[in-house]
Amino acid sequence: MGDRQTTEQALAVHRLLNSQSPVLRAALQGGRRLPLPDVHPPQADLVATLALRRSAYRYADRDLELTALSAWLRFSVGVQRFVPAYGVNDYPLSMAPSAGGLDILRAYLVVRRAEQIPPGVYRYEAVSHELVELSTGDPFDALQEVYVQPEFAQRAAVSLALTARLDVAFAKYPLRHYRTLHVDSGVAVQNLYLVGTALGLACCAVAGFDDAALASLLGVPNTEVPTMLFAAGHAAADPAHNGGSPSPTQ
Ligand SMILES: Cc1cc2nc3c(=O)[nH]c(=O)nc-3n(C[C@H](O)[C@H](O)[C@H](O)COP(=O)(O)O)c2cc1C
């Protein structure tokens, strides 16, 4: 149980920053579980990967391969190790470090085209390395409302959304942790970029999204807020031309 009053205060700050009024939303229930295959980590030099990493605006017109998707999730936001913490023997620590090791971030996958994963919205379960189906159907129309630059909806094979669970965060930390959970999200974003780059994927972090539209697409409870969106797919054949300069909107 979180500190409810602090969570409410954080939600008030969050809504103020996003010009939103409170929304009563029923959380989507999980359905089918799709296990992701075991995969080898990409073999790439860290500094070379840092130097190669770019934000991509052109993506290949094909499905994201299942092995690439599995490796991307596993090595960027999957479980790194288990430790005795928070009253349990095997508390999961992520490949992306977080303040206090708290498991506050969730990753959701909005799939337009991926091998063996039908179009729809999924929650990534890091401990079991599975996708839990939340809704089915091509999310194109919803994604066009979500992205401030709607061209990402067409180009990216998948969009990964990070959310932060405020109730978990404020069970441990005071209100100023509202800032820290965005830092946690930034750490995860760099992992998504680096592992994606090492796998040869085209990637782009996207802060330009409609908070309410994304929360509604993911069907998250009111105490869980989207913090970042991330577009990914296979790289276009001519990566030297990445589709132009990043938008100056961010
Ligand atoms: C936190 C963050 C948010 C971003 N949001 C957007 C965005 O909303 N739209 C966009 O086109 N690019 C976005 N980008 C990509 C940046 O514009 C890009 O990283 C920057 O211009 C440097 O280019 P590079 O990533 O190719 O080195 C974002 C990057 C970061 C790190």
The ligand as an ORCA input file, in Angstrom:
! r2SCAN-3c Opt
* xyz 0 1
  C      14.126     12.242    -23.539
  C      14.098     12.396    -25.038
  C      12.929     12.752    -25.650
  C      12.857     12.869    -27.044
  N      11.663     13.183    -27.636
  C      11.601     13.290    -28.975
  C      10.351     13.572    -29.615
  O       9.314     13.729    -28.980
  N      10.332     13.671    -30.952
  C      11.455     13.478    -31.711
  O      11.367     13.576    -32.927
  N      12.642     13.191    -31.149
  C      12.746     13.079    -29.800
  N      13.947     12.744    -29.198
  C      15.124     12.518    -30.025
  C      16.088     13.717    -29.939
  O      15.589     14.774    -30.721
  C      17.466     13.252    -30.401
  O      17.942     12.293    -29.471
  C      18.470     14.392    -30.449
  O      18.116     15.316    -31.447
  C      19.893     13.907    -30.739
  O      19.903     13.080    -31.902
  P      20.472     11.591    -31.826
  O      19.600     10.825    -30.861
  O      20.353     11.049    -33.229
  O      21.883     11.665    -31.341
  C      14.031     12.625    -27.827
  C      15.210     12.244    -27.182
  C      15.253     12.115    -25.820
  C      16.541     11.690    -25.167
*
